[in-house]
Amino acid sequence: MLENAVKVDPTNPRRFSPQVRRGLLGLGLGNALEWYDWMVFGLLSAFIGPNFFPDRDPLSATLNALAVFAVGFAFRPLGGVLLGVFADRIGRRRVMLLSILLMAATTLVIAVTPSYAVIGPAAGVILVVSRIVQGISTGIEAPLSTSHAVELAPEGREGMVAGMMSLYVNLGILMASLVSFLCSLTLNGAAMAAWGWRVPFVIGAVFGFVVLYLRRTLPETMRPEEIAENSTGSVWAGLRRHWLGVLAIVFVVGAAQAYNYAWNTGLPTAARSNFKENPTAVFALTTALAVVLVVGSWVVGRLTDGTAMSRWFIVTRLLAIPSVFLMLLYVQPGIGGFAAVLLGGSVVLVLNMTIYNVVSTSLMPKPVRGTGVALGYGIGVALFGGTASYLLVWFQSLHANWVFPTYVAVLSALSVIFYVLARRSSGLFVGK
């Protein structure tokens, strides 16, 4: 880890040094890119489905696209294990460069792949393969970038790191919503369905290569002796010792992501596909939600900096249990009802999404942190996050609206239980 003198500004011990600020910028923008790409896919799934799949029914084509969305999540645990072990064995920096390269390249491939009408089933195959590669890439990006950021920053600044990393995540979400909204506003419906949906993916690819350039000077936080002492066998032995921490991370991440994807992609997709709301109005409201998340993450970071992160986690996660049932208020067409539900749940959403990654990092010791956090994160996102949008839309189409919020509430309760058990078993390795 960097010496403390390098981590802080000597004129102000509470201020990050220029080296740390540059590192946090490169890590944060990578998180922004990950969420931009994934949110764009979810938001534009109603346009992507008919372009890559032959089904004539718009709802079925949308569900096919959301199923591909979930496939990418299914490969996150594999990416977390493969690249997480490398991060613990060879260091963080090179793995962070690789993850961004894979994300930028596959986003560009999706942007330029011809439709089903042009190349037939090959279009769907290319889309699935691209999402698999993105799943492997993002299986390490979000968990390791947060762990890397925590290791870069001085001790006691975990709240500020959580706020900064969440700010970048929400900037990515805001960009996805804003770009989708502007494309929908500028282009007519036919152009958006035919080719306009590709524009946000081109923007994402360019963004990715810019982040890759910025990360070239990213500091390494693993000392040479730490790398030398680690082996694949020692990493897996460490994971066996801290298996309860990995299990807790699965539910800490999974519950937050299920809530998040329900609000950011599931509800907007249901509004457009099930309730036939105006797409431009839906994109405008998801953009407003993203603004709330950007501002809120900065506020939560300031509030939690220097305080007990564990207490914040337990309280905010328990608040998620009743608030997720707000979605039951949106059961019929009406943009006003959609707006009330979407923005009404935003406060609890931002509280949970700001701190969950740092909370996950705190459950793993440094020698196995890359693998342990990435494995738990990947499983949690694959099982509960990637399927959230699909399940929400599916249950609404079956008129079983109560099932999904009950499901998320149970996940939230389990995340608190497993977190407390893991903390009592091994303690916390970051913060308190």
N, C-alpha and C positions, 0 to 999 in steps of 0.2 A: 504494500500500500504506500501511497505517496507520504512523504514526511509531512508533519503538520505545518511546518514552515512554508511548504509549497502549497498547501491546501488553503491557507487563509491569507488575507491581505495583512501584512505586518502593522499597518497603520490602523486597522480595525479588525480585531479577531473574529467578529461576527460576520465579516464580509468574505465572500469567496475570492480566492486569488484569480488573476487573469487565466492561468492555466486550467483551473477547475471550471471557470465559466465557459471557456472554449470547449472543454470536454463535455460539459452538460448541454451545450448548444448542439453539438454533433449527436449526442445520445438522444436528446429530446426531439430533434427534428426527424430522427429515424423512427421514433415512436409515432410522430405525427404522420409520417408517410405510411406506416403500417395501417393506422386507423383510417386514413384517407382512402387507401385502396380498398380496404375491407368494407367500409361504409358505402363507398360509391357502388360497389357490386351489389350490396344489399338494397340500396335506395333505387338502383336502376334495374333490379331483377325483372320487373314487369316488362321492360324493353329488351333485356338480354335474352330472356327465355325464348320468345318467338324467333329471334335471330339465330339461335344455335340448336333449337329442337323443332321437330316437325309437327308437334301437336297443334291442332287447330283451335283448341279451347284455350283462351287466354289465361284462365286460372290454372289449368294444368301445366301450361308452359311456364308460368311464374313459379309454381311449386317445383318444377324440374330445375329451374335456375337456383331456387333456394336449397334444393337438395345438393347441387354442386357447391353452393356456399358452405353447406355442412361438411361435404367431403374434404374441403380444405382444412377445416377444423380437425377432422379425424386424423390427419397426418401431423398435427402439431406435437403430440407426444413423441412421435418418432424423431422429429426435428429437435425437440428438447433433449432427448436422450443422446442422439448422435453429436449434435453441436454443443450440448452442455458438457459432455465428457471432454471434448476438445477444449472448451473454455477453461475447465479446471486443470487440464494437463498442459496446454500450450499458452494459456493466457487469454484475456478477454478481447484485446484489440483486434486481432486477426479474424476472430469469429464475428465481431460486430461489423467488420468490413464485408465479409462474405454474405451475411444476412441481407444487407442492403443491396448488394449486387444482384442477388437472386430475385429480390422483390422488384427492383426496377426493370430487370430484363423481362420477367414474366408479365408484368403490367403492360409493357410495350407489345408483347406477343398478343395478349388479349385485344389490345387496341386495333391491331392490324389484321387479325384473323378474319378471313371471309366468312360469310354467313352460311347457314345450312342450305339455302337456296342455290349457292354457288358451288360449294364443295361437298355437300351432303353430310353424312355422319361424321366425316373427319373434323368438321367444325366443333361438334360436341366433344370429340376425343381431345382435341387441342385445348379446349376450354378446361376439361377435367384435369389434364396433365399440368396445365399452368397453375390451376388451383392447388394441386398436390404439392408442386414445388413451392408455391407461396405458403402453404401450410407448414412445410418443413422449415422454411426460412423464418416465418413468424413464430414458430415454436420456440425459438431462442431469443428473438428480437425484444419483445416486451419484457419477459422476466429478467434476461441478462442485462438489458440496458438500465433497468432500475437498480439491479444489484451493483452494476458497475458505477452508477451515479452515487449510490450510498457509500461505496468504497472510496470514491474520489473526494467526497465532502468530509468536513471535520465531524467528529462525533458530536451528537447533540443537535445536529441540523437536519435530522431525518424528516421532520415535518415540512421544512422548506423544500427539501428534495422531492418529497411526495407532491407538494403543491406545484413545483416547477415541472416535473415529469407529467403530471396530470394536465397541466396547462397546455403542454405541447400535444398531448393526446387529444384534448378537446379542440385545439386549433386544427388538428387533422380532421376531426369530425365536422367542425365549422366549415372548413374548406370544402369537404365533400358535399355538405348540404348547400353551401353557397354556389359552388360550381354547378351542381345539378339544377338548382333553382334558376340560375342565370341562363343555362342552356335551354331549360324548358321555357323560360320567359322570352328568350330571343328567337328560338326556332319554333316552327309550327309543329303540331303533333305528329304529322307524317314524317317530317324530317328528323325529329327526335327519335322516332321508332326505327327509322331506316338507318341513319348513320350518326345522328347527334349524340347518342349515348356513348360513342367512342371518344369524344372530345375530352371528357374528364379522365379517361384512362391515359390518353396522350400526355395530359398535364401531369398525372401521377408519375409517369415514366421519367419525364424531364426532371421533376422534383427529386426522384430517387437518385439520379446521377449527380445532381447538385449535392445531396447529402453524402454520397460516397466521396466526393471531393473534400467536403468539410471534415470527414472523419479521418483523413489521412494523418492528422496530427494528434489523434486521440491518445491520451496517456494510458499506459498499462498499469493496472493496480495489483497484479500478482508479482511478488518479488521473485527473482531467479531461484532462490532457495525453496520457495513455496512450490514453484513449478517442478523443481528437481525432486522434491519429496513425494509428489503426487504420481500415482500410476492408476491405470484403469481399475486394477484390483482394489487399491486403497479407496478410490472414489465409491465403488459399489459397496465396499465394507462400511464406509461412512453412511451411505444411504440406508443400509440395513439397520444400523444403530439408531437412525433418526427417521424410521419409517412412519412414526406417528405424525411427525412434522410434515412429511410429504402428503399424508392423507389429509391433514388439516388444510394444507395449501390447496388441494383439489377442491375442497368445499368453500374455502375463503374466496378463491378465484371463481369457481363455478357459479355460486349464488350471485355474485356481483355481475358477472357477465350475462347470466340469464336475464337479470333485471335490465341491464344496459341494452342488450340487443333487442329485448322486447320493446323498449322505449324508442330506441334509435332506428331500428329497421322493421321490427314486427308490426308495431302499431301503424307506421306510415304505409307499409305494404298492405296491411288489412284495409286501411282507409282508401287506398287506390283500387285494390283488386276486389275486395268484398263489398265495400260501400260506395264505390265509384265516385269518390271525392275528386275535386279538381286537382290535378297533379301540381300545378303551379302554387296553389294555396297550401298544399301539403308540404312542398319543398320550402315554402316561406316559413312555415311553422317549425319544421325541423331545423332550419337555420336559426330561428329564435331560440330553440332549445339549446343549440350548440353555443350560442352567445351566453346563455345562462351558465352552461358548464364551464366555459372559459373563465368567466369572471368568478364563478363560485370556487373553482379549483385554486385560484390565487388566494381567495379569502380563507379557504379551509387550510391551505398551506401556512398562512400567517398565524391562524388560530392554533394550529397543532404544533408549531415549531417550538421545541424545547419542553414539550409536555409529554405525558405518558400516552404513547400511541395506542397501546393495548386498550386503555379505557375508552378512547375515542372509537376504536373499532367495535367493541362490544355494544356500546350505546347506539352507534349509527346502524349497525347491522340489525339490531332488534327493532329499530324504527322502520326498517325495510319491510318487516313482516306485515303490518297493517297497511302500509302505503301502497304495496303492490296491488291491493284489491281495488284501487282507484280505476283500473282498467275496465272493471265491470260496469262503469258508468257509460262506456262507449259501446253500445250494442245496436245502434241504428244510425243510418246516414245523418250527417249534420256536422259541418266543419267546426261549429262552435263547441259541440261536445268533444270532438277530437282535440281541439286546442286546450280545453279545460283539463282533460286527462293528461295530455302530453306535458303541459307546463306545470300542472299540479303535482306530478310526481318527480319533478326535476330537482327539488331541494334535497330530498333523501337520496336521489340518484347521485348527485354531485358529492355528497358526503361520503358515500360508499366508494365511488370510483376514484376519489382522490387518494385514499390511503391504503387500498387493499394490496397493491403491489409491494409497498414498503413493509406492510404487515407480513406478507408472505416471505420477503427477504429475511426478516427478523427470526424466522423459525429454522434457518439453516446456517451451520457454521461455514466459514469462508472456504475451507478446502473442498467442500462438496456443494457449495452454494449454486454454482452454475448449473450443475446437473439436477440437484434436488428441487430448486425453485422451478426450473424449466420443465421437469417431468411433472410436478404437481400442477403447474400452470397449464401445460399442454393437455393433460387428462381432464382437468376441470373445464377448460374452454371447449374441448372436443365433445365431452359428454353433455354439458349443460349450456354453454354459450352458443356453439355453432348450431345447435338444434332448436334454440329458443324461437327464432323467427318462424321457422317451419311449423313448430308445434302451436304457436299462437294463432297463425293463420288457419291451420288445419282444424283446431278446436273450434274456432269461430265459425268455420264453414259447416261444422257439425252441430252448431248451436249449443256447444258445451263450454260456454265462456268462462265458467267458474273454475274449470280444471287447471288452467295455466297459472293463475295467481296463487292457487293453493299449492301447486308444485313449487313455485319460487319461494313461497313462505316457508315450506318445509326445508328447502335447501338452505335458506338463511338461518333457520334455527339450528340445523346440523352444523353449519359453519362455526357458529359460536361454541357449540359443545366440543367439537374436535379441536378448535383453537385453544380453549381453556385446558383441555387434556394434554395437548402437546406442550403448552407453556409450563404446566406443572411437571411434565416428564423430563424435559431437557432444558427448560429456561429459554430466554431470549438471547440472540446473538447480535442484535442491533437494537439500540434504543432500550426502552423499558416499557 
